[in-house]
């Protein structure tokens, strides 16, 4: 990355002609212009060349990037977002820009320093953004009283009580409308004194640790339009009065797992557009609401376009009002306990704008209603993990031309392919990027050869047989990233074939594949439980960079190649020789090593076990599941499963926490004593 240092600018390099907008450059009289030059404006700060390239002395400074000037020449705006490094201290002449009204220093790489008191000298400021700029603040006190917008997100690195902070901001009470304090390490209860900032319209407090209930005092903010308290460790119930504030447009109380109680009646929030209550414990009061969400709670919210109630414990049938809101575009109800049939006549699709519908992981039953196939604006449709029944043919989705993602997995559906209809219809879905039809009793791979946008395809746990067609590797114009055909009865790969260069995940276990090992793609390949036969040393070169490879349950043979030292599961093959290569790196990342039921031999070296640092280290605070997520596309997400022998019983295990560790060297021909370094594996489960 190229940076420009102000110290390289000298007075003799400045254009001799004083232009109209330079006469009082940066709020200073023109006689100071040549004396101070640009290098003094932000002392000790460097700028990237992409910004300084527009700071051309031959043109008026009001045309420079990141700068706005008044007609009298005074600079009124500096927008230096993500351009700076270095330090800003109290003596910086930045704080002499007394006519500055808007200052944006967000997302810069400043040296870690205290939040300068000099910002209080900029008394004309109405907009100040210091978020994510590496400032530290023991306290925040701003003298300027004209601020309308203040963003200090991630700018307070020391624990600070919210009540104390609000006291220091009371001088802003007459003008402040937007307050963003996300991830500011704030503590203490949500202080009612926040209501003293009476003109607040937008309040963003996500990612702090208030550990309190939501006070009723938010209802005193008569202009409140946006209230976001995501992940604040809130508890208690949601005050019903909040939903009676007529100006509210967006509410986000998500990821507060101790938040509980009934869903408040919202008919008073007529301007509400976004409601996010995912990952809370908001539930229905079985006594007063009879286990259902009354349709009256939402039926008047004609402007609501985003509703997220995912990962709660809602029960009962789907309220009809959820699917009759004319402006609703995104509806997330996944991971609840909704049940019953979807009413065929509940939606007037002619006026419907829904583009995202996620009903997954509930208990809906019956056939998929006809209105689903008429949602012409739908982009993402997720109906997986329910109890839907009946037969669905892929040509029924032909009217959904905007379809980007479709998931019908894990129901009791039979998904069929009518060659005379389905092929042409599927080809017309030109935007389809993700297709998941797991456990859908499919007997035929749909013709997807003309799908130019498809990147993720999962047809696992079906009844697919025969060879894997070679055209499947051309799906997505060669950009296919993830293919899962596991748990079918496929017999091989149609020749000739060539894997796409960008394929990250190839999952083919538990089929009837025979013969040689398909040369795997770059990152992840699961081929266990087939009938593959080959000497692996001839297949995997030293340059192999696989992250996950499961070859267990085949008939492979030969010594273990050094390139496979990162493989999690090689059990039940015919490998032989020693395993010194497992410890050759000195510090590998293996956590689950299963080489049982092979023909390995030799003495186990003490250094072998000391190389397993992921099992030795006592600090490991992650609770995620082993998975692969593509670094450039987070939508490509693959969660690994493993076949493990636990207490003598083999089983397929999914969603293993990444703190899980296991070593299985059984049923081989190792010799000698057990190394004492085995005792260093403190995390061995």
ROMISE-987484 format. One line per 2 residues: their letters; for each residue x, y, z negated of C-alpha. Coordinates in nm, 3 decimals. Layout:
BEGIN
A> X/Y/Z  ...
This chain:
BEGIN
XX> 0.000/0.000/0.000  0.137/0.343/0.094
XX> 0.122/0.628/-0.153  0.207/0.995/-0.123
XX> 0.382/1.176/-0.405  0.298/1.542/-0.459
XX> 0.665/1.612/-0.539  0.741/1.578/-0.168
XX> 0.541/1.891/-0.093  0.738/2.215/-0.126
XX> 0.637/2.576/-0.061  0.846/2.602/0.254
XX> 0.653/2.310/0.404  0.319/2.489/0.368
XX> 0.176/2.655/0.675  0.260/3.026/0.657
XX> -0.082/3.145/0.769  -0.327/3.182/0.482
XX> -0.660/3.052/0.604  -0.994/3.191/0.479
XX> -1.075/2.896/0.258  -0.721/2.890/0.117
XX> -0.728/3.240/-0.026  -0.843/3.116/-0.360
XX> -0.741/2.753/-0.315  -0.852/2.529/-0.601
XX> -1.010/2.822/-0.780  -0.681/3.015/-0.808
XX> -0.592/3.358/-0.657  -0.402/3.340/-0.332
XX> -0.079/3.473/-0.489  -0.054/3.145/-0.679
XX> -0.100/2.937/-0.366  0.263/2.923/-0.247
XX> 0.394/2.915/-0.602  0.193/2.619/-0.725
XX> 0.136/2.425/-0.402  -0.051/2.100/-0.398
XX> 0.212/1.913/-0.599  0.113/2.102/-0.915
XX> -0.258/2.048/-0.888  -0.239/1.694/-1.023
XX> 0.098/1.680/-1.193  0.254/1.332/-1.218
XX> -0.014/1.189/-0.987  0.044/1.019/-0.649
XX> -0.207/0.987/-0.367  -0.245/0.728/-0.099
XX> -0.154/0.839/0.251  -0.505/0.765/0.375
XX> -0.627/1.067/0.181  -0.334/1.303/0.220
XX> -0.342/1.254/0.597  -0.654/1.473/0.605
XX> -0.491/1.744/0.392  -0.356/1.931/0.690
XX> -0.241/2.285/0.622  -0.336/2.391/0.974
XX> -0.709/2.353/0.911  -0.941/2.502/0.653
XX> -0.926/2.313/0.325  -1.305/2.272/0.316
XX> -1.249/2.015/0.593  -1.005/1.813/0.385
XX> -1.108/1.469/0.262  -1.244/1.462/-0.090
XX> -1.275/1.842/-0.119  -1.568/2.082/-0.095
XX> -1.536/2.458/-0.119  -1.769/2.748/-0.172
XX> -1.775/3.021/0.093  -1.561/3.239/-0.135
XX> -1.285/2.976/-0.125  -1.330/2.824/-0.469
XX> -1.312/2.446/-0.481  -1.639/2.307/-0.615
XX> -1.593/1.932/-0.556  -1.308/1.683/-0.586
XX> -1.386/1.325/-0.489  -1.068/1.124/-0.546
XX> -1.233/0.788/-0.602  -0.979/0.503/-0.571
XX> -0.698/0.721/-0.438  -0.477/0.807/-0.737
XX> -0.214/0.663/-0.964  0.004/0.818/-1.230
XX> -0.109/1.020/-1.533  -0.334/1.314/-1.621
XX> -0.250/1.498/-1.942  -0.376/1.808/-2.120
XX> -0.133/2.038/-1.936  -0.248/1.937/-1.589
XX> -0.351/2.231/-1.374  -0.646/2.019/-1.271
XX> -0.814/2.172/-1.574  -0.768/2.522/-1.428
XX> -1.021/2.452/-1.153  -1.282/2.653/-1.339
XX> -1.531/2.658/-1.052  -1.536/2.282/-1.015
XX> -1.890/2.139/-1.028  -1.832/1.779/-0.925
XX> -1.532/1.561/-1.020  -1.501/1.193/-0.931
XX> -1.189/1.011/-1.056  -1.345/0.664/-1.070
XX> -1.156/0.343/-0.991  -0.810/0.495/-0.997
XX> -0.493/0.334/-1.127  -0.395/0.595/-1.382
XX> -0.133/0.511/-1.640  -0.310/0.406/-1.958
XX> -0.368/0.732/-2.144  -0.611/0.897/-2.379
XX> -0.908/1.077/-2.232  -0.782/1.432/-2.212
XX> -0.964/1.708/-2.397  -0.893/1.922/-2.090
XX> -1.208/1.795/-1.923  -1.397/2.017/-2.165
XX> -1.242/2.322/-1.996  -1.430/2.251/-1.676
XX> -1.737/2.434/-1.798  -1.914/2.446/-1.460
XX> -1.917/2.069/-1.414  -2.253/1.910/-1.344
XX> -2.115/1.574/-1.227  -1.829/1.383/-1.396
XX> -1.732/1.025/-1.312  -1.436/0.875/-1.501
XX> -1.545/0.513/-1.476  -1.295/0.230/-1.436
XX> -1.001/0.470/-1.425  -0.790/0.317/-1.705
XX> -0.859/0.591/-1.958  -0.864/0.517/-2.328
XX> -1.089/0.694/-2.574  -1.104/0.675/-2.951
XX> -1.384/0.927/-2.929  -1.556/1.127/-2.660
XX> -1.625/1.495/-2.703  -1.714/1.709/-2.403
XX> -1.753/2.083/-2.447  -1.908/2.142/-2.106
XX> -2.284/2.172/-2.146  -2.399/2.181/-1.785
XX> -2.340/1.815/-1.709  -2.628/1.646/-1.531
XX> -2.447/1.318/-1.458  -2.187/1.153/-1.684
XX> -2.030/0.814/-1.602  -1.777/0.676/-1.852
XX> -1.830/0.310/-1.765  -1.533/0.096/-1.873
XX> -1.358/0.412/-1.991  -1.383/0.354/-2.367
XX> -1.143/0.080/-2.466  -1.174/0.108/-2.843
XX> -1.483/-0.005/-3.031  -1.703/0.299/-3.080
XX> -2.038/0.325/-3.252  -2.312/0.438/-3.016
XX> -2.460/0.670/-3.278  -2.130/0.855/-3.318
XX> -2.092/0.886/-2.943  -2.440/1.033/-2.906
XX> -2.361/1.290/-3.176  -2.061/1.402/-2.970
XX> -2.281/1.436/-2.663  -2.566/1.634/-2.817
XX> -2.428/1.949/-2.656  -2.545/1.801/-2.327
XX> -2.904/1.759/-2.438  -3.047/2.041/-2.228
XX> -2.921/1.917/-1.891  -2.795/1.556/-1.896
XX> -3.011/1.333/-1.677  -2.786/1.038/-1.584
XX> -2.579/0.857/-1.848  -2.374/0.547/-1.759
XX> -2.179/0.379/-2.039  -2.152/0.027/-1.900
XX> -1.886/-0.199/-2.052  -1.766/0.069/-2.291
XX> -1.708/-0.155/-2.593  -1.990/0.022/-2.777
XX> -2.123/-0.135/-3.094  -2.388/-0.075/-3.354
XX> -2.760/-0.069/-3.302  -2.928/0.110/-3.015
XX> -2.945/0.444/-3.189  -3.280/0.631/-3.176
XX> -3.081/0.955/-3.151  -3.035/0.874/-2.783
XX> -3.380/1.026/-2.740  -3.228/1.364/-2.836
XX> -3.089/1.373/-2.483  -3.444/1.454/-2.387
XX> -3.395/1.500/-2.013  -3.238/1.159/-1.952
XX> -3.372/0.990/-1.642  -3.117/0.710/-1.586
XX> -2.970/0.514/-1.881  -2.715/0.240/-1.801
XX> -2.572/0.066/-2.107  -2.491/-0.281/-1.969
XX> -2.224/-0.502/-2.120  -2.201/-0.350/-2.467
XX> -2.259/-0.528/-2.798  -2.544/-0.357/-2.976
XX> -2.675/-0.670/-3.153  -3.004/-0.503/-3.227
XX> -3.365/-0.479/-3.120  -3.485/-0.240/-2.851
XX> -3.614/0.074/-3.024  -3.943/0.239/-2.935
XX> -3.756/0.569/-2.903  -3.689/0.507/-2.533
XX> -4.054/0.591/-2.478  -3.976/0.947/-2.596
XX> -3.773/1.000/-2.279  -4.054/1.140/-2.070
XX> -3.848/1.145/-1.748  -3.704/0.794/-1.778
XX> -3.684/0.618/-1.441  -3.405/0.359/-1.486
XX> -3.324/0.165/-1.804  -3.057/-0.107/-1.787
XX> -2.946/-0.302/-2.096  -2.806/-0.612/-1.930
XX> -2.595/-0.838/-2.152  -2.614/-0.627/-2.470
XX> -2.682/-0.905/-2.722  -3.031/-0.773/-2.783
XX> -3.281/-0.958/-2.998  -3.643/-0.935/-3.103
XX> -3.930/-0.863/-2.870  -3.967/-0.615/-2.587
XX> -4.162/-0.308/-2.704  -4.480/-0.295/-2.503
XX> -4.469/0.086/-2.507  -4.170/0.089/-2.271
XX> -4.390/-0.043/-1.993  -4.633/0.240/-2.051
XX> -4.380/0.507/-1.946  -4.537/0.623/-1.619
XX> -4.208/0.738/-1.460  -4.020/0.406/-1.498
XX> -3.893/0.257/-1.171  -3.635/0.000/-1.282
XX> -3.590/-0.213/-1.596  -3.310/-0.466/-1.650
XX> -3.297/-0.656/-1.981  -3.134/-0.967/-1.831
XX> -2.873/-1.188/-2.000  -2.993/-1.115/-2.353
XX> -3.051/-1.472/-2.463  -3.196/-1.376/-2.802
XX> -3.462/-1.152/-2.651  -3.793/-1.330/-2.689
XX> -4.165/-1.289/-2.727  -4.453/-1.227/-2.489
XX> -4.424/-1.054/-2.156  -4.573/-0.710/-2.220
XX> -4.866/-0.578/-2.023  -4.731/-0.338/-1.760
XX> -5.027/-0.175/-1.596  -4.914/0.167/-1.719
XX> -4.581/0.155/-1.533  -4.728/0.255/-1.201
XX> -4.392/0.358/-1.050  -4.210/0.035/-1.144
XX> -4.005/-0.102/-0.854  -3.749/-0.335/-1.017
XX> -3.802/-0.566/-1.315  -3.520/-0.800/-1.422
XX> -3.568/-1.020/-1.728  -3.359/-1.321/-1.619
XX> -3.167/-1.529/-1.872  -3.360/-1.410/-2.176
XX> -3.593/-1.607/-2.396  -3.901/-1.407/-2.313
XX> -4.189/-1.650/-2.338  -4.563/-1.654/-2.368
XX> -4.744/-1.637/-2.696  -4.946/-1.958/-2.678
XX> -5.213/-1.823/-2.904  -5.292/-1.480/-2.763
XX> -5.212/-1.549/-2.396  -5.322/-1.914/-2.372
XX> -4.995/-2.022/-2.215  -5.025/-1.816/-1.899
XX> -4.914/-1.482/-1.766  -5.235/-1.293/-1.696
XX> -5.254/-1.152/-1.346  -5.360/-0.822/-1.499
XX> -5.003/-0.772/-1.626  -4.876/-0.690/-1.278
XX> -5.171/-0.634/-1.050  -5.151/-0.253/-1.050
XX> -4.776/-0.236/-0.982  -4.812/-0.153/-0.615
XX> -4.454/-0.019/-0.590  -4.280/-0.319/-0.748
XX> -4.032/-0.459/-0.494  -3.796/-0.666/-0.714
XX> -3.907/-0.908/-0.987  -3.662/-1.140/-1.163
XX> -3.793/-1.362/-1.444  -3.546/-1.645/-1.384
XX> -3.404/-1.873/-1.655  -3.670/-1.815/-1.917
XX> -3.930/-2.051/-2.062  -4.244/-1.929/-1.892
XX> -4.518/-2.189/-1.857  -4.855/-2.227/-1.688
XX> -4.955/-2.180/-1.328  -4.815/-1.911/-1.104
XX> -5.011/-1.588/-1.161  -5.188/-1.488/-0.844
XX> -5.075/-1.127/-0.889  -4.711/-1.233/-0.835
XX> -4.789/-1.307/-0.473  -5.029/-1.025/-0.398
XX> -4.805/-0.727/-0.477  -4.790/-0.549/-0.144
XX> -4.441/-0.399/-0.193  -4.275/-0.704/-0.347
XX> -3.964/-0.808/-0.154  -3.771/-1.029/-0.399
XX> -3.926/-1.276/-0.645  -3.706/-1.492/-0.870
XX> -3.887/-1.740/-1.096  -3.632/-2.022/-1.100
XX> -3.546/-2.228/-1.408  -3.874/-2.190/-1.592
XX> -4.156/-2.435/-1.664  -4.423/-2.309/-1.426
XX> -4.645/-2.592/-1.308  -4.951/-2.677/-1.102
XX> -5.028/-2.622/-0.736  -4.971/-2.307/-0.538
XX> -5.303/-2.166/-0.431  -5.332/-2.187/-0.054
XX> -5.544/-1.872/-0.031  -5.362/-1.653/-0.281
XX> -5.164/-1.450/-0.029  -5.271/-1.213/0.245
XX> -4.954/-1.261/0.446  -5.044/-0.997/0.701
XX> -4.941/-0.726/0.453  -4.663/-0.918/0.280
XX> -4.299/-0.799/0.277  -4.141/-1.081/0.075
XX> -3.786/-1.160/0.190  -3.662/-1.366/-0.107
XX> -3.863/-1.633/-0.288  -3.695/-1.857/-0.546
XX> -3.925/-2.103/-0.724  -3.657/-2.366/-0.789
XX> -3.627/-2.575/-1.106  -3.988/-2.556/-1.214
XX> -4.270/-2.813/-1.215  -4.477/-2.703/-0.917
XX> -4.657/-2.989/-0.748  -4.873/-3.073/-0.450
XX> -4.795/-2.993/-0.089  -4.612/-2.680/0.020
XX> -4.894/-2.435/0.094  -4.944/-2.309/0.446
XX> -4.886/-1.944/0.360  -4.517/-2.024/0.300
XX> -4.474/-2.090/0.673  -4.630/-1.753/0.757
XX> -4.395/-1.531/0.555  -4.234/-1.383/0.863
XX> -4.004/-1.150/0.666  -3.863/-1.427/0.446
XX> -3.484/-1.452/0.443  -3.411/-1.683/0.149
XX> -3.657/-1.959/0.056  -3.564/-2.184/-0.238
XX> -3.816/-2.446/-0.349  -3.575/-2.710/-0.482
XX> -3.609/-2.919/-0.799  -3.988/-2.919/-0.826
XX> -4.251/-3.188/-0.773  -4.371/-3.091/-0.428
XX> -4.502/-3.384/-0.225  -4.606/-3.462/0.129
XX> -4.442/-3.449/0.471  -4.271/-3.141/0.609
XX> -4.135/-3.118/0.960  -3.864/-2.865/1.029
XX> -4.056/-2.719/1.322  -4.306/-2.579/1.068
XX> -4.049/-2.311/0.980  -4.037/-2.186/1.337
XX> -4.210/-1.854/1.263  -3.953/-1.755/1.000
XX> -3.711/-1.584/1.238  -3.534/-1.398/0.956
XX> -3.456/-1.717/0.764  -3.101/-1.709/0.624
XX> -3.115/-1.976/0.354  -3.352/-2.275/0.309
XX> -3.341/-2.521/0.018  -3.606/-2.793/-0.021
XX> -3.387/-3.034/-0.220  -3.487/-3.261/-0.506
XX> -3.863/-3.278/-0.459  -4.073/-3.573/-0.353
XX> -4.092/-3.447/0.003  -4.035/-3.633/0.327
XX> -3.861/-3.400/0.570  -3.891/-3.522/0.926
XX> -3.752/-3.418/1.260  -3.970/-3.430/1.570
XX> -3.724/-3.419/1.856  -3.973/-3.274/2.104
XX> -4.050/-2.981/1.870  -3.788/-2.943/1.600
XX> -3.477/-2.898/1.815  -3.607/-2.594/2.001
XX> -3.758/-2.443/1.687  -3.442/-2.485/1.480
XX> -3.237/-2.332/1.758  -3.457/-2.023/1.740
XX> -3.360/-1.969/1.375  -3.047/-1.785/1.480
XX> -2.975/-1.630/1.138  -2.977/-1.956/0.941
XX> -2.662/-1.962/0.726  -2.741/-2.220/0.458
XX> -2.952/-2.538/0.485  -2.995/-2.775/0.190
XX> -3.221/-3.078/0.228  -3.089/-3.306/-0.047
XX> -3.297/-3.611/-0.139  -3.564/-3.544/0.123
XX> -3.597/-3.901/0.263  -3.452/-3.789/0.593
XX> -3.368/-4.058/0.845  -3.221/-3.840/1.115
XX> -2.969/-3.556/1.125  -3.149/-3.256/1.276
XX> -3.004/-3.118/1.596  -2.812/-2.815/1.470
XX> -2.557/-2.787/1.748  -2.690/-2.446/1.856
XX> -2.685/-2.299/1.506  -2.424/-2.028/1.552
XX> -2.446/-1.884/1.198  -2.466/-2.198/0.982
XX> -2.187/-2.219/0.724  -2.329/-2.450/0.453
XX> -2.506/-2.780/0.529  -2.611/-3.032/0.264
XX> -2.801/-3.343/0.375  -2.684/-3.568/0.093
XX> -2.885/-3.843/-0.077  -3.101/-3.924/0.224
XX> -3.136/-4.225/0.452  -2.909/-4.112/0.734
XX> -2.739/-4.393/0.924  -2.508/-4.447/1.218
XX> -2.210/-4.233/1.309  -2.166/-3.872/1.212
XX> -2.215/-3.693/1.547  -1.907/-3.511/1.670
XX> -2.110/-3.204/1.760  -2.157/-3.135/1.388
XX> -1.802/-2.997/1.367  -1.898/-2.726/1.617
XX> -2.191/-2.599/1.408  -2.158/-2.231/1.327
XX> -1.929/-2.177/1.627  -1.651/-2.347/1.434
XX> -1.713/-2.150/1.114  -1.877/-2.432/0.916
XX> -1.736/-2.405/0.562  -1.914/-2.676/0.361
XX> -2.058/-3.012/0.472  -2.212/-3.266/0.232
XX> -2.336/-3.594/0.377  -2.276/-3.805/0.066
XX> -2.499/-4.088/-0.054  -2.626/-4.196/0.285
XX> -2.552/-4.507/0.493  -2.330/-4.347/0.755
XX> -2.084/-4.584/0.917  -1.817/-4.361/1.066
XX> -1.726/-4.049/1.258  -1.808/-4.033/1.627
XX> -1.495/-3.999/1.838  -1.342/-3.774/1.942
XX> -1.371/-3.525/1.659  -1.177/-3.232/1.519
XX> -1.246/-3.064/1.189  -1.308/-2.688/1.202
XX> -1.005/-2.497/1.079  -1.213/-2.309/0.824
XX> -1.387/-2.612/0.670  -1.335/-2.587/0.293
XX> -1.552/-2.869/0.158  -1.605/-3.213/0.311
XX> -1.814/-3.443/0.091  -1.871/-3.793/0.231
XX> -1.872/-4.032/-0.070  -2.099/-4.331/-0.112
XX> -2.148/-4.409/0.255  -2.032/-4.708/0.460
XX> -1.741/-4.536/0.630  -1.477/-4.777/0.757
XX> -1.132/-4.760/0.903  -0.876/-4.485/0.872
XX> -0.898/-4.180/0.646  -1.041/-3.874/0.822
XX> -0.767/-3.613/0.800  -0.919/-3.381/0.541
XX> -0.967/-3.007/0.564  -0.770/-2.752/0.370
XX> -0.930/-2.739/0.028  -1.168/-3.011/-0.087
XX> -1.245/-3.362/0.037  -1.453/-3.630/-0.138
XX> -1.437/-3.970/0.029  -1.490/-4.212/-0.260
XX> -1.701/-4.524/-0.242  -1.643/-4.613/0.122
XX> -1.443/-4.885/0.301  -1.150/-4.676/0.419
XX> -0.823/-4.861/0.480  -0.487/-4.702/0.552
XX> -0.142/-4.638/0.414  -0.188/-4.290/0.266
XX> 0.180/-4.198/0.292  0.129/-4.179/0.668
XX> -0.168/-3.940/0.642  -0.091/-3.671/0.387
XX> 0.222/-3.470/0.465  0.428/-3.272/0.214
XX> 0.260/-2.955/0.341  -0.085/-3.076/0.229
XX> -0.257/-2.810/0.014  -0.573/-2.987/-0.096
XX> -0.728/-2.860/-0.419  -0.957/-3.160/-0.472
XX> -0.937/-3.508/-0.319  -1.133/-3.812/-0.436
XX> -1.036/-4.137/-0.266  -1.155/-4.375/-0.535
XX> -1.337/-4.697/-0.453  -1.178/-4.755/-0.113
XX> -0.914/-5.005/0.002  -0.626/-4.765/0.050
XX> -0.270/-4.877/-0.007  0.091/-4.765/-0.022
XX> 0.294/-4.553/-0.264  0.143/-4.233/-0.396
XX> 0.247/-3.938/-0.176  0.389/-3.635/-0.355
XX> 0.134/-3.417/-0.171  -0.152/-3.584/-0.363
XX> -0.036/-3.493/-0.714  -0.333/-3.257/-0.755
XX> -0.594/-3.522/-0.680  -0.837/-3.587/-0.962
XX> -0.946/-3.941/-0.882  -0.751/-4.218/-0.705
XX> -0.893/-4.515/-0.893  -0.984/-4.855/-0.748
XX> -0.752/-4.863/-0.448  -0.437/-5.058/-0.373
XX> -0.172/-4.796/-0.443  0.156/-4.924/-0.575
XX> 0.498/-4.811/-0.690  0.583/-4.559/-0.965
XX> 0.404/-4.235/-1.043  0.703/-4.010/-1.111
XX> 0.568/-3.761/-0.860  0.286/-3.670/-1.099
XX> 0.539/-3.505/-1.328  0.770/-3.374/-1.059
XX> 0.634/-3.019/-1.068  0.710/-2.977/-1.438
XX> 0.388/-2.781/-1.492  0.084/-2.905/-1.300
XX> -0.280/-2.812/-1.341  -0.428/-3.161/-1.368
XX> -0.696/-3.208/-1.634  -0.860/-3.532/-1.520
XX> -0.624/-3.803/-1.397  -0.774/-4.138/-1.300
XX> -0.545/-4.388/-1.128  -0.701/-4.699/-1.281
XX> -0.729/-5.032/-1.098  -0.438/-4.992/-0.860
XX> -0.098/-5.160/-0.849  0.120/-4.891/-1.005
XX> 0.422/-5.012/-1.200  0.736/-4.894/-1.375
XX> 0.806/-4.711/-1.701  0.604/-4.407/-1.805
XX> 0.852/-4.121/-1.850  0.813/-3.893/-2.158
XX> 0.836/-3.591/-1.926  0.529/-3.712/-1.737
XX> 0.293/-3.616/-2.018  0.468/-3.288/-2.101
XX> 0.394/-3.170/-1.747  0.018/-3.179/-1.808
XX> -0.001/-2.823/-1.940  -0.379/-2.798/-1.901
XX> -0.414/-3.078/-2.157  -0.140/-2.953/-2.390
XX> -0.237/-2.586/-2.416  -0.460/-2.521/-2.716
XX> -0.610/-2.201/-2.574  -0.880/-2.256/-2.315
XX> -1.192/-2.048/-2.358  -1.362/-2.120/-2.028
XX> -1.694/-2.301/-2.031  -1.753/-2.323/-1.659
XX> -1.801/-2.639/-1.460  -1.534/-2.764/-1.217
XX> -1.628/-2.610/-0.887  -1.496/-2.453/-0.572
XX> -1.598/-2.101/-0.476  -1.465/-1.960/-0.154
XX> -1.244/-1.655/-0.226  -1.388/-1.454/0.064
XX> -1.751/-1.566/0.047  -1.911/-1.625/-0.293
XX> -2.214/-1.785/-0.125  -1.999/-2.090/-0.050
XX> -2.018/-2.262/-0.385  -1.947/-2.632/-0.434
XX> -1.978/-2.800/-0.774  -1.775/-3.114/-0.815
XX> -1.900/-3.445/-0.950  -1.675/-3.726/-1.071
XX> -1.696/-4.100/-1.122  -1.544/-4.173/-1.462
XX> -1.510/-4.480/-1.679  -1.609/-4.380/-2.033
XX> -1.590/-4.646/-2.304  -1.582/-4.921/-2.046
XX> -1.884/-4.802/-1.851  -1.851/-4.639/-1.510
XX> -2.083/-4.353/-1.433  -2.120/-4.056/-1.202
XX> -2.085/-3.741/-1.407  -2.188/-3.393/-1.293
XX> -2.154/-3.049/-1.451  -1.852/-3.141/-1.658
XX> -1.728/-2.844/-1.857  -1.383/-2.736/-1.746
XX> -1.257/-2.794/-2.101  -1.314/-3.167/-2.042
XX> -0.991/-3.369/-2.011  -0.933/-3.736/-1.937
XX> -0.649/-3.975/-1.849  -0.707/-4.331/-1.728
XX> -0.403/-4.541/-1.636  -0.573/-4.875/-1.708
XX> -0.558/-5.193/-1.500  -0.213/-5.130/-1.353
XX> 0.131/-5.290/-1.415  0.312/-5.028/-1.621
XX> 0.592/-5.149/-1.848  0.784/-5.036/-2.155
XX> 0.672/-4.840/-2.461  0.410/-4.565/-2.475
XX> 0.595/-4.229/-2.480  0.558/-4.027/-2.802
XX> 0.485/-3.719/-2.587  0.137/-3.862/-2.537
XX> 0.065/-3.708/-2.877  0.127/-3.361/-2.734
XX> -0.190/-3.382/-2.528  -0.392/-3.193/-2.789
XX> -0.690/-3.129/-2.566  -0.737/-3.490/-2.465
X> -1.102/-3.574/-2.528
